[in-house]
């Protein structure tokens, strides 16, 4: 999750303080949502957390306001 958070946050902002706050937010969301997903599916907690983090990264790549694939499509 470490490098994934950095790249995702860099797509959202250039300010260091905002990157750190977003890293904390995405880390907590990955942990909490991953835990509940694993409990609901009776699956591995670590695997569910990584899956949630990957989904967050995918959504950020798609919908980032500045560099996202959807934004590029609309701006071009």
N, CA and C of each residue as an Amber inpcrd file, in Angstrom:
protein
   228
   0.8060000  -1.1960000   0.0000000   0.0000000   0.0000000   0.0000000
   0.8500000   1.2610000   0.0000000   2.1020000   1.2070000   0.4170000
   2.9220000   2.3960000   0.5580000   3.0950000   3.1800000  -0.7310000
   3.6640000   2.5740000  -1.7680000   3.8710000   3.2920000  -3.0250000
   2.5550000   3.6330000  -3.6940000   1.5840000   2.7740000  -3.5430000
   0.2660000   3.0120000  -4.1230000  -0.3220000   4.3190000  -3.5900000
  -0.1960000   4.5430000  -2.2900000  -0.7090000   5.7760000  -1.6870000
   0.0090000   6.9960000  -2.2200000   1.3450000   6.9120000  -2.3540000
   2.0980000   8.0650000  -2.8280000   1.6690000   8.4610000  -4.2340000
   1.6030000   7.5100000  -5.1320000   1.2370000   7.8350000  -6.5060000
  -0.2010000   8.3400000  -6.6000000  -1.0790000   7.7450000  -5.8340000
  -2.4760000   8.2000000  -5.8420000  -2.5760000   9.6250000  -5.3170000
  -1.8810000   9.9210000  -4.2430000  -1.9390000  11.2630000  -3.6730000
  -1.2830000  12.2880000  -4.5820000  -0.2380000  11.8940000  -5.2810000
   0.4270000  12.8180000  -6.2060000  -0.5000000  13.1780000  -7.3740000
  -1.3740000  12.2580000  -7.7440000  -2.3460000  12.5650000  -8.7950000
  -3.4000000  13.5620000  -8.3170000  -3.6050000  13.6310000  -7.0130000
  -4.6440000  14.5030000  -6.4690000  -4.1290000  15.8780000  -6.0430000
  -2.8580000  15.9620000  -5.6080000  -2.3480000  17.2340000  -5.1090000
  -0.8370000  17.2980000  -5.2390000  -0.3080000  18.5110000  -5.2080000
   1.1350000  18.7300000  -5.2180000   1.6470000  19.1910000  -3.8580000
   0.7550000  19.4770000  -2.9350000   1.1420000  19.9820000  -1.6140000
   1.4350000  18.8280000  -0.6660000   2.5680000  18.9190000   0.0390000
   3.0150000  17.8430000   0.9130000   2.0440000  17.5760000   2.0560000
   1.5500000  18.6130000   2.6900000   0.6300000  18.4370000   3.8250000
  -0.6390000  17.7200000   3.3610000  -1.1510000  18.1230000   2.2180000
  -2.3540000  17.4690000   1.6860000  -2.0670000  16.0080000   1.3390000
  -0.8760000  15.7240000   0.8040000  -0.5090000  14.3350000   0.4900000
  -0.4700000  13.4790000   1.7510000   0.0980000  14.0220000   2.8170000
   0.1700000  13.2700000   4.0700000  -1.2210000  13.0120000   4.6430000
  -2.0730000  14.0100000   4.5940000  -3.4390000  13.8230000   5.0990000
  -4.2130000  12.8260000   4.2460000  -4.0440000  12.9020000   2.9310000
  -4.7190000  11.9380000   2.0560000  -4.1870000  10.5240000   2.2750000
  -2.8890000  10.3920000   2.5300000  -2.3190000   9.0700000   2.8110000
  -2.9380000   8.4540000   4.0540000  -3.0880000   9.2840000   5.0800000
  -3.7250000   8.7850000   6.3080000  -5.1680000   8.3750000   6.0440000
  -5.8860000   9.2190000   5.3120000  -7.2810000   8.9270000   5.0120000
  -7.4260000   7.6370000   4.2160000  -6.6370000   7.5020000   3.1420000
  -6.7420000   6.2990000   2.3110000  -6.2710000   5.0580000   3.0570000
  -5.2780000   5.2050000   3.9200000  -4.8180000   4.0650000   4.7180000
  -5.8850000   3.5810000   5.6800000  -6.5380000   4.5150000   6.3590000
  -7.6030000   4.1510000   7.2990000  -8.7840000   3.5410000   6.5500000
  -9.1460000   4.1480000   5.4180000 -10.2550000   3.5920000   4.6290000
  -9.9400000   2.1790000   4.1440000  -8.7130000   1.9540000   3.6880000
  -8.3250000   0.6210000   3.2320000  -8.4150000  -0.3920000   4.3600000
  -7.9410000   0.0070000   5.5360000  -7.9570000  -0.9090000   6.6760000
  -9.3750000  -1.2310000   7.1230000 -10.1940000  -0.2020000   7.2960000
 -11.5440000  -0.4150000   7.8210000 -12.4320000  -1.1290000   6.8050000
 -12.4590000  -0.6240000   5.5730000 -13.2930000  -1.2690000   4.5530000
 -12.7950000  -2.6710000   4.2310000 -11.4740000  -2.8540000   4.2080000
 -10.9140000  -4.1840000   3.9580000 -11.2790000  -5.1810000   5.0430000
 -11.2470000  -4.7130000   6.2890000 -11.6190000  -5.5910000   7.3960000
 -13.0790000  -6.0420000   7.2810000 -13.9700000  -5.0870000   7.0350000
 -15.3870000  -5.4420000   6.9390000 -15.6830000  -6.2720000   5.6890000
 -14.9730000  -6.0020000   4.6060000 -15.1330000  -6.8290000   3.4070000
 -14.6930000  -8.2610000   3.6730000 -13.5680000  -8.4180000   4.3610000
 -13.0800000  -9.7570000   4.6930000 -14.0290000 -10.4830000   5.6380000
 -14.5780000  -9.7520000   6.5970000 -15.5250000 -10.3690000   7.5300000
 -16.7920000 -10.8060000   6.8070000 -17.2550000  -9.9730000   5.8680000
 -18.4770000 -10.3160000   5.1340000 -18.2670000 -11.5030000   4.2040000
 -17.0740000 -11.6020000   3.6230000 -16.7950000 -12.6840000   2.6700000
 -16.0940000 -13.8760000   3.3080000 -15.7880000 -13.7740000   4.6110000
 -15.0320000 -14.7990000   5.3090000 -13.7360000 -15.1000000   4.5510000
 -12.9820000 -14.0380000   4.2790000 -11.7660000 -14.1360000   3.4810000
 -10.5900000 -13.5460000   4.2600000  -9.4420000 -13.5130000   3.6230000
  -8.2270000 -12.9710000   4.2200000  -8.3590000 -11.4600000   4.4240000
  -8.0300000 -11.0140000   5.6330000  -8.1210000  -9.5920000   5.9390000
  -7.0890000  -8.8090000   5.1340000  -5.8610000  -9.3010000   5.0870000
  -4.8020000  -8.6020000   4.3510000  -5.1380000  -8.5050000   2.8670000
  -5.6390000  -9.5710000   2.3020000  -6.0150000  -9.5610000   0.8950000
  -7.1460000  -8.5840000   0.6020000  -8.0990000  -8.4960000   1.5110000
  -9.2110000  -7.5680000   1.3270000  -8.7330000  -6.1250000   1.4430000
  -7.8070000  -5.8610000   2.3670000  -7.2740000  -4.5040000   2.5000000
  -6.5230000  -4.0790000   1.2440000  -5.7290000  -4.9810000   0.7030000
  -4.9900000  -4.6760000  -0.5270000  -5.9540000  -4.5010000  -1.6950000
  -7.0050000  -5.2780000  -1.7400000  -8.0000000  -5.1300000  -2.8030000
  -8.6910000  -3.7730000  -2.7280000  -9.0270000  -3.3280000  -1.5330000
  -9.6550000  -2.0160000  -1.3630000  -8.6790000  -0.9090000  -1.7630000
  -7.4110000  -1.0460000  -1.3760000  -6.4100000  -0.0410000  -1.7540000
  -6.2360000  -0.0050000  -3.2700000  -6.2370000  -1.1600000  -3.9100000
  -6.1410000  -1.2040000  -5.3660000  -7.3400000  -0.5710000  -6.0390000
  -8.5160000  -0.7810000  -5.4840000  -9.7200000  -0.1600000  -6.0240000
  -9.6730000   1.3660000  -5.8650000  -9.1760000   1.8290000  -4.7240000
  -9.0170000   3.2670000  -4.5180000  -8.0670000   3.8410000  -5.5750000
  -6.9550000   3.1600000  -5.8060000  -5.9780000   3.6290000  -6.7820000
  -6.5790000   3.6670000  -8.1750000  -7.3270000   2.6520000  -8.5350000
  -7.9760000   2.6170000  -9.8440000  -8.9600000   3.7750000  -9.9990000
  -9.7530000   4.0340000  -8.9850000 -10.7070000   5.1420000  -9.0420000
  -9.9990000   6.4890000  -9.1610000  -8.8690000   6.6310000  -8.4760000
  -8.1210000   7.8840000  -8.5650000  -7.5020000   8.0490000  -9.9470000
  -6.9830000   6.9750000 -10.5190000  -6.4340000   7.0510000 -11.8810000
  -7.5230000   7.4520000 -12.8590000  -8.7080000   6.9480000 -12.6750000
  -9.7970000   7.2700000 -13.5920000 -10.3430000   8.6730000 -13.3900000
 -10.5410000   9.0960000 -12.1350000 -11.2930000  10.3080000 -11.8580000
 -10.4820000  11.4470000 -11.2400000  -9.1780000  11.3770000 -11.2910000
  -8.3520000  12.4770000 -10.7980000  -8.6930000  13.7500000 -11.5700000
  -8.9160000  14.8580000 -10.8730000  -9.3720000  16.0670000 -11.5660000
  -8.3680000  16.6190000 -12.5730000  -7.0920000  16.4500000 -12.3330000
  -6.0840000  17.0320000 -13.1990000  -5.5300000  16.0330000 -14.2140000
  -5.1930000  14.8300000 -13.7590000  -4.5170000  13.8490000 -14.6160000
  -5.3070000  12.5750000 -14.8440000  -6.5370000  12.5220000 -14.4140000
  -7.3280000  11.3040000 -14.5620000  -7.6980000  11.0240000 -16.0070000
  -7.9380000   9.7810000 -16.2870000  -8.2750000   9.3870000 -17.6540000
  -9.5990000   9.9910000 -18.1150000 -10.5560000  10.0900000 -17.2210000
 -11.8400000  10.6910000 -17.5710000 -11.6770000  12.1850000 -17.8080000
 -10.8930000  12.8510000 -16.9540000 -10.6590000  14.2940000 -17.1250000
  -9.9360000  14.5700000 -18.4360000  -8.9640000  13.7520000 -18.7710000
  -8.2680000  13.9380000 -20.0410000  -9.1930000  13.7480000 -21.2160000
 -10.0940000  12.8030000 -21.0990000 -11.0330000  12.5390000 -22.1820000
 -11.9660000  13.7360000 -22.3860000 -12.4350000  14.3180000 -21.2730000
 -13.3630000  15.4490000 -21.3630000 -12.6680000  16.7260000 -21.8130000
 -11.3920000  16.8840000 -21.4270000 -10.6740000  18.1030000 -21.7700000
 -10.1380000  18.1100000 -23.1920000  -9.9920000  16.9420000 -23.7830000
  -9.4420000  16.9030000 -25.1520000 -10.5130000  16.9600000 -26.2070000
